[in-house]
Amino acid sequence: MMHTLNHTLEKNILEADGRYLSSRELDPLEQYLQSYKVRLETYQQLRDQSDKLVLQSLRKLAQAYPEIIQQHGQRCKYDMTEVLRYIAVSILRDDEVFFKEQMMSWLDTILQAHRKTSQCMIAYRALQEAITSGLSPASGSLVRPYLDIVLQSLQSHA
């Protein structure tokens, strides 16, 4: 079941059962609302440009490792597209916990199975470059922490 609220908001609301939320407990909701417009725009940019961004990244990977793209190109495209989709949803929800719980365990399993960490790092760094040049600066800065999580995970498998 996918919750619509992010983990912090949901936790505050559940803990307030039988009482009103304090000002401090409302702060995350206020931040959530204030950043909603840019998060929605980022979600829409990722949704509309996902294919282009992933293909741009895979072209860079193909320059370094053409055999990887020949053998695993479709799988790489699928994995990167899924990662971007989860980043988009996590940004919309303003919920890094959701991303770590839903995406990273899956991605860790994939990375361990395929043992192509250094090649993946090239692809995800290229994806970061594509996002920096292809999205608005505000959107790029929302996406960056999520790609950093992915890159850190890749480094831990290297």
C-alpha positions, 0 to 999 in steps of 0.5 A, a space after each residue: 500500500 502506498 501512503 500519500 503523505 510522507 513519513 514525517 507527516 504521517 507519523 505526526 498525524 498518527 502520534 497526535 491521535 486524540 489531540 491537536 498537532 502542535 506548531 512544531 508538528 505542523 512545521 513539516 506540513 508547512 514546508 511540504 506545502 511551501 515546496 509543493 509547486 517546485 516538487 510538482 514541476 520536478 515530477 512533471 519534468 522527470 515524467 516528460 523527459 525520463 526517456 531522453 535523460 536515460 538514453 543520453 546517459 546510456 549513450 555515454 555508457 556505450 562510449 566506454 562499454 559498448 559490450 555492456 549496452 549490447 548485452 544489457 542495454 534494455 535491462 540498464 534502461 529499465 533499471 534507470 527508468 525505474 530509479 528515475 520514476 521512484 525519484 520523481 514520486 519521492 520528490 512529489 511526496 517530499 520523502 527520502 525515507 520512501 525512496 530508501 525503503 522502496 527503491 534502494 533495497 531493490 536496487 541493491 539486490 539488482 547491483 549485487 546480482 549483476 556485479 557491474 558497479 563501475 559501469 553503473 557508476 558511469 551511467 548514473 554520473 552521466 544521468 546526473 549530468 543530463 539532469 543538471 543540463 536538462 532540468 531547471 536548476 531548482 529541479 536539479 537540486 531536488 533530484 541530486 540528493 537522490 542520485 547521491 544515495 544511488 551513487 553512494 550505494 554503488 560505491 559501497 558495492 564497488 
